[in-house]
Structure formats: structure tokens, C-alpha cells
Amino acid sequence: MAICVVSTAAWAGPTLYAIDDATNALYTIDPNTYALTLVGYTGVGGDFGDLAYNPNSGTAYWVPGRGNDTLYTMNLGTGAVTQVGMHGVDDMFALAYDPLTNKLYGDATNGNFYSINTTSGAATLLGNNGVYPGGMTFNSTTGQLVLTMAGGSGS
């Protein structure tokens, strides 16, 4: 499951969101009980993608991963998605939004690291980090992106 942390006006704490890779359904996760609640289905295929949230605009972004080279925005209240555009990157498994620079970033299984245009979906290669990504997020305490490695030696 891909996870996205979002502050909500309805509750003073964070709400966790997850995508079920088998169904591409959006769920919320209660951070106290870990209970899953179905929000809705995306209706879009793909495997092992990731969610990212722009706290400046309140926009959630989603890449479905393997089998779907598209960037979507997601309605966190219903799970419905809207296509932004094709990024054209096979196996993009990690996505993060940096609110300090107002940029969306993605990482693919070949270690290629991209900036992603949030208007067109186009990906621009920034370099290769050699990491098979398991996920990525923005750390607001350090002001840095954090990328996790998937697999047996994941770190």
C-alpha cells in the first residue's frame, strides 16, 4: 500500500491514506487504532505506485506505478482520480511533494530521479541515485526528501 499523510480541518492530527495495490482502492488509516476505512475506488490500473500531498494547495497526486505511466490528482474524499498527463516513466514507485520548492518528485525502479510537472505530468530526469524505491516523502523537520529502498536490504 502507498501511504500519504495529510492534515485535515476536521481533526487536529494527521490522516493517513493508503492505496490497496490489488484493487487501487483508497483507504484511510486511523493512526490510533490502525483501522482501515474504504474511501473509494480509483477505477484505474497499475501496481506499486505512490501518493504525495501538496499542503500548499490541498492537492493529492498519485502515480499508479507499473503498467500505468500517468500522473493523476486524487479526491481524498471519494478516491476518484483525474488524469493530469503522461510522465512516460516505467515503474515509477515513489512520489513526494516538496512544499518548500513547490515541486513534485518521483523515483523509478532503475534509480532515475525526476521532477514532475504538476500541470502536464511530464517528467524531467534529474539524475540516478541507484535506489530501487519503496517510497518517498518530505520531512518537514529537516526540509528534505526521504527515499526508502525496497527489497531485502531496504533502508
RAHU-V404941 format. One line per field, one symbol per residue. ss: DSSP state (A for helix, B for strand, O for the rest). psi: psi as a letter, one per 30 degrees, with the letter a starting at -180 (. if undefined). burial: + if it has 24 or more other ideal C-beta (glycine too) atoms within 12 Angstrom, else -. A space follows every 50 residues. Layout:
ss->???
psi->???
burial->???
This chain:
ss->OBBBBBBOOOOOOBBBBBBBOOOOBBBBBOOOOOOBBBBBBOOOOOBBBB BBBBOOOOBBBBBBBBOBBBBBBBOOOOOOBBBBBBOOOOOBBBBBBBOO OOBBBBBBOOOBBBBBOOOOOOBBBBBBOOOOBBBBBBBOOOOBBBBBBO OOOOO
psi->kkkkkkklffkfalkkkkkjfefhkkllkjfefgkkkkelkegkllkhal klkjfefgkkkkkfbkgjhkkllkjffffklkkelkfgjkhjfkkkkjfe fhkkllklfgfkklkkkfeffkkjkfakfgkjkflklkjfefglkkkkkl aegk.
burial->++++++--------+++++++--++++++---------++-+-+-+++++ ++++----+++++++--+++++++-+--+-+--+--+++++++++++++- --+++++++-++++++-+--+-+-----+-++++++++------+-++-+ -----
